[in-house]
Amino acid sequence: MIDTPTLTAFMAVAETGSFSAAAERLYITQPAISKRIALLEQQLEARLFDRVGRQIKLTEAGNALLPRARQVLMDVEDIARAIHDLSGEVSGKLRIGTSHHIGLHRLPPVLRQFSRDYPKVTLDIHFIDSEEAWEGVLHGELEMGVVTLPPQPDERLHSQVIWEDPLVFMCAPEHPLARQQNLTLEALTGHSAILPSPVTFTRGIVERLFDEHKLKLDIAMSTNYLETIHMMVSIGLGWSVLPATMVDKGVVQLPVDAPLPKRQLGVVTHPARSQSNAAQAFLRALRNQ
């Protein structure tokens, strides 16, 4: 019979791409990981990983097992959590994914108060891209994500808006665009832009706006860190679209005649996953902040 430690070892190797890294994650030896994988392959009568040099890749059978193993482990965790939570105690580990920007600018007061109110909860916070956190919640690796919400609703996850986060066009005070009045989107295309990476929700918002006006962006650089973009804009390397909360003495807001679509920040959870007492308490903390 396949047990949860064996499936956990399989998931660790699949996610890290390494037997040694999987062993470090699970705090066991590499031979123990290899033994569990060998036993699982024997039980399933299928090879789960191809070992080519130092690279470990899932086979077709491994790829077929991956979502099923993830679901089994998530169900087992939900059962254990539901039984534990019958006591009403708010404790245990709470795995949260959030972006660096939200972690820096929105979450500190929430985390401070939550930690004081619920000292028995261990916060396991992963500072990653919003899109990666969203995927982590979808696949059961995270209990919740505090993220930039996707512009188009996705019914696979439940979303709640916590903060409105309007976007604005901005550049350095000495940039040529800063001296112009009543700017058009077309005028911006004559200058280099510094934008978030193509895979981000924010980049999608900006690109759709320019696509609707049949305009092509001149993108000089991309990065996922909004603080890095702000720094590059402040020294005159290009214009950008960033949250209005980031306007300071180092940048100026541009009077562009086309309004930007709204950007919202909030929390995402999996509708098929029961929420722990800790998760429910954290949601209340977010709503009350």
C-alpha positions as CSV (number, residue, x, y, z in Angstrom):
1,M,0.0,0.0,0.0
2,I,1.3,3.5,-0.9
3,D,1.7,5.7,2.2
4,T,2.0,9.4,2.6
5,P,5.7,9.5,3.5
6,T,6.4,7.8,0.1
7,L,4.2,10.2,-1.8
8,T,5.8,13.1,0.1
9,A,9.2,12.0,-1.0
10,F,8.0,11.7,-4.6
11,M,6.6,15.2,-4.5
12,A,9.8,16.6,-3.0
13,V,12.0,15.1,-5.7
14,A,9.5,16.2,-8.4
15,E,9.4,19.8,-7.1
16,T,13.1,20.2,-6.4
17,G,14.5,18.1,-9.4
18,S,17.0,16.6,-7.0
19,F,17.3,13.7,-4.6
20,S,19.7,15.6,-2.4
21,A,17.5,18.7,-2.3
22,A,14.5,16.6,-1.5
23,A,16.3,15.0,1.4
24,E,17.3,18.4,2.7
25,R,13.7,19.6,2.5
26,L,12.3,16.5,4.4
27,Y,15.2,16.4,6.9
28,I,16.1,12.8,6.0
29,T,19.1,11.2,4.2
30,Q,19.4,10.9,0.5
31,P,19.5,7.1,0.6
32,A,16.2,7.2,2.5
33,I,14.7,9.3,-0.3
34,S,16.1,6.9,-2.9
35,K,14.6,3.9,-1.0
36,R,11.2,5.5,-0.9
37,I,11.2,6.3,-4.6
38,A,12.4,2.8,-5.5
39,L,9.6,1.3,-3.4
40,L,7.0,3.5,-5.1
41,E,8.3,2.6,-8.5
42,Q,8.1,-1.1,-7.5
43,Q,4.5,-0.7,-6.2
44,L,3.4,1.1,-9.4
45,E,5.5,-1.1,-11.7
46,A,6.6,2.1,-13.5
47,R,9.7,4.3,-13.6
48,L,8.8,7.7,-12.3
49,F,12.1,9.6,-12.9
50,D,14.6,9.6,-15.7
51,R,18.1,10.1,-14.3
52,V,20.3,11.7,-17.0
53,G,23.6,12.8,-15.5
54,R,22.8,15.2,-12.7
55,Q,19.3,16.0,-14.0
56,I,16.2,14.4,-12.7
57,K,13.1,14.6,-14.8
58,L,9.6,13.1,-14.5
59,T,8.7,10.3,-16.9
60,E,5.3,10.1,-18.5
61,A,4.2,7.9,-15.5
62,G,5.7,10.4,-13.1
63,N,3.8,13.3,-14.7
64,A,0.6,11.3,-14.5
65,L,1.1,10.6,-10.8
66,L,2.0,14.2,-9.9
67,P,-1.4,15.8,-9.7
68,R,-2.9,12.7,-8.0
69,A,-0.2,12.6,-5.4
70,R,-0.6,16.3,-4.7
71,Q,-4.4,15.8,-4.2
72,V,-4.0,12.8,-1.9
73,L,-1.5,14.8,0.3
74,M,-3.8,17.8,0.3
75,D,-6.7,15.7,1.4
76,V,-4.8,14.0,4.2
77,E,-3.6,17.4,5.4
78,D,-7.2,18.7,5.3
79,I,-8.4,15.7,7.3
80,A,-5.8,16.2,10.0
81,R,-6.4,20.0,10.1
82,A,-10.2,19.5,10.4
83,I,-9.9,17.1,13.3
84,H,-7.3,19.4,15.0
85,D,-9.5,22.5,14.5
86,L,-12.4,20.9,16.3
87,S,-10.8,22.1,19.5
88,G,-11.2,25.7,18.4
89,E,-7.6,26.4,19.1
90,V,-5.8,28.7,16.6
91,S,-2.4,27.1,16.2
92,G,-0.3,25.2,13.7
93,K,1.6,26.2,10.6
94,L,0.0,28.6,8.1
95,R,1.6,28.6,4.6
96,I,1.1,31.9,2.8
97,G,2.4,33.1,-0.5
98,T,2.7,36.8,-1.2
99,S,4.6,39.2,-3.5
100,H,7.6,41.2,-2.3
101,H,5.7,44.5,-2.9
102,I,2.7,43.5,-0.8
103,G,5.0,42.0,1.8
104,L,6.9,45.3,2.1
105,H,4.0,47.8,1.8
106,R,0.8,46.2,2.9
107,L,1.3,43.2,5.2
108,P,3.7,44.4,8.0
109,P,0.9,45.8,10.3
110,V,-1.3,42.7,9.7
111,L,1.5,40.3,10.5
112,R,2.5,42.3,13.6
113,Q,-1.0,42.2,15.0
114,F,-1.7,38.6,14.0
115,S,1.5,37.4,15.6
116,R,0.6,39.1,18.8
117,D,-3.0,37.8,18.8
118,Y,-2.1,34.2,17.8
119,P,1.4,33.3,19.1
120,K,0.7,29.6,18.6
121,V,0.5,30.0,14.8
122,T,3.8,29.4,12.9
123,L,3.7,31.7,9.8
124,D,5.5,30.1,6.8
125,I,5.6,33.0,4.4
126,H,6.9,32.6,0.8
127,F,7.9,35.8,-0.8
128,I,7.3,35.1,-4.5
129,D,5.6,36.5,-7.6
130,S,1.8,36.9,-7.3
131,E,1.4,34.6,-10.2
132,E,3.6,31.9,-8.6
133,A,1.6,32.3,-5.3
134,W,-1.6,31.9,-7.2
135,E,-0.4,28.7,-8.7
136,G,0.8,27.5,-5.3
137,V,-2.7,27.9,-3.9
138,L,-4.2,26.2,-6.9
139,H,-2.0,23.1,-6.6
140,G,-2.4,22.9,-2.8
141,E,1.2,23.9,-1.9
142,L,0.0,27.1,-0.1
143,E,-3.1,27.5,2.0
144,M,-3.6,31.1,0.8
145,G,-2.0,33.8,-1.3
146,V,-2.0,37.5,-0.6
147,V,-1.5,38.7,-4.2
148,T,-2.2,41.0,-7.1
149,L,-5.5,39.6,-8.3
150,P,-5.8,38.6,-12.0
151,P,-7.6,41.2,-14.2
152,Q,-10.0,38.4,-15.4
153,P,-11.7,36.3,-12.6
154,D,-10.7,32.7,-12.5
155,E,-13.3,30.4,-10.9
156,R,-10.7,27.8,-9.9
157,L,-9.8,29.9,-6.9
158,H,-11.9,32.0,-4.6
159,S,-10.7,35.7,-4.5
160,Q,-11.5,38.5,-2.1
161,V,-10.4,42.1,-2.7
162,I,-8.6,43.6,0.3
163,W,-7.0,46.7,-1.1
164,E,-7.7,48.9,-4.2
165,D,-4.2,49.6,-5.7
166,P,-4.6,52.2,-8.5
167,L,-1.8,52.3,-11.1
168,V,-0.3,55.5,-12.5
169,F,2.2,56.5,-15.2
170,M,5.4,58.0,-13.8
171,C,8.9,59.1,-14.7
172,A,11.8,61.0,-13.2
173,P,11.4,64.8,-12.7
174,E,14.2,65.4,-15.3
175,H,12.7,63.0,-17.9
176,P,11.5,64.7,-21.2
177,L,8.0,63.4,-20.6
178,A,7.8,65.3,-17.2
179,R,7.8,68.6,-19.1
180,Q,4.8,67.7,-21.2
181,Q,1.1,68.4,-20.5
182,N,-1.9,66.3,-21.5
183,L,0.2,63.3,-22.6
184,T,-1.3,60.7,-24.9
185,L,-0.5,57.0,-24.9
186,E,1.1,57.5,-28.4
187,A,3.5,60.0,-26.9
188,L,4.7,57.4,-24.4
189,T,5.6,55.0,-27.1
190,G,8.4,57.4,-28.3
191,H,10.2,56.7,-25.0
192,S,11.6,53.6,-23.4
193,A,9.4,51.9,-20.8
194,I,10.5,49.8,-17.8
195,L,7.8,47.4,-16.9
196,P,7.2,44.2,-14.8
197,S,7.9,40.9,-16.5
198,P,5.6,39.6,-19.2
199,V,4.1,36.9,-17.1
200,T,2.8,39.3,-14.4
201,F,-0.8,40.4,-14.0
202,T,0.4,44.1,-13.9
203,R,2.2,43.8,-17.2
204,G,-0.9,42.3,-18.8
205,I,-3.0,45.3,-17.7
206,V,-0.5,47.7,-19.3
207,E,-0.1,45.7,-22.6
208,R,-3.9,45.3,-23.0
209,L,-4.4,49.1,-22.7
210,F,-1.8,49.8,-25.5
211,D,-3.1,46.9,-27.6
212,E,-6.6,48.4,-27.5
213,H,-5.2,51.6,-29.0
214,K,-3.1,49.6,-31.5
215,L,0.2,51.0,-30.1
216,K,3.5,49.3,-29.6
217,L,5.5,49.7,-26.5
218,D,9.2,50.3,-26.5
219,I,10.2,48.2,-23.5
220,A,13.8,48.7,-22.5
221,M,13.9,46.5,-19.4
222,S,11.7,44.2,-17.3
223,T,11.9,42.9,-13.8
224,N,9.4,41.5,-11.3
225,Y,10.5,43.8,-8.4
226,L,8.5,47.0,-8.4
227,E,11.0,48.6,-6.1
228,T,13.7,48.0,-8.6
229,I,11.6,49.5,-11.4
230,H,10.9,52.5,-9.2
231,M,14.7,53.0,-8.7
232,M,15.4,52.7,-12.4
233,V,12.6,55.2,-13.3
234,S,13.8,57.6,-10.6
235,I,17.3,57.9,-12.2
236,G,15.8,58.6,-15.6
237,L,16.1,55.2,-17.4
238,G,12.5,55.3,-18.7
239,W,8.9,55.7,-17.7
240,S,6.7,53.1,-16.0
241,V,3.3,52.1,-14.6
242,L,3.4,51.5,-10.9
243,P,1.1,51.7,-7.9
244,A,0.1,55.3,-6.9
245,T,1.5,54.6,-3.4
246,M,5.0,54.6,-4.9
247,V,4.9,58.2,-6.1
248,D,7.5,60.1,-4.0
249,K,10.0,62.9,-4.5
250,G,12.1,60.7,-6.8
251,V,9.4,60.4,-9.5
252,V,6.4,62.4,-10.9
253,Q,3.0,61.2,-12.0
254,L,2.4,61.7,-15.7
255,P,-0.9,63.3,-16.8
256,V,-1.8,60.7,-19.5
257,D,-5.2,61.1,-21.1
258,A,-6.0,57.3,-21.0
259,P,-7.1,55.9,-17.6
260,L,-5.4,52.7,-16.5
261,P,-7.6,49.7,-15.6
262,K,-7.9,49.0,-11.9
263,R,-5.4,46.9,-10.1
264,Q,-6.7,45.1,-7.0
265,L,-4.8,43.3,-4.2
266,G,-6.4,40.6,-2.2
267,V,-6.4,37.0,-0.9
268,V,-7.0,33.8,-2.9
269,T,-7.9,30.4,-1.4
270,H,-8.9,27.1,-2.9
271,P,-12.7,26.5,-2.8
272,A,-12.2,22.7,-2.4
273,R,-9.9,23.1,0.6
274,S,-11.2,23.5,4.2
275,Q,-9.8,26.6,5.9
276,S,-7.8,26.0,9.1
277,N,-8.6,28.0,12.2
278,A,-5.3,29.9,11.6
279,A,-6.3,30.7,8.0
280,Q,-9.7,32.0,9.1
281,A,-8.1,34.2,11.8
282,F,-5.7,35.6,9.2
283,L,-8.5,36.4,6.8
284,R,-10.3,38.3,9.6
285,A,-7.0,40.2,10.3
286,L,-6.8,41.1,6.7
287,R,-10.4,42.4,6.5
288,N,-10.0,44.4,9.7
289,Q,-6.7,46.0,9.0
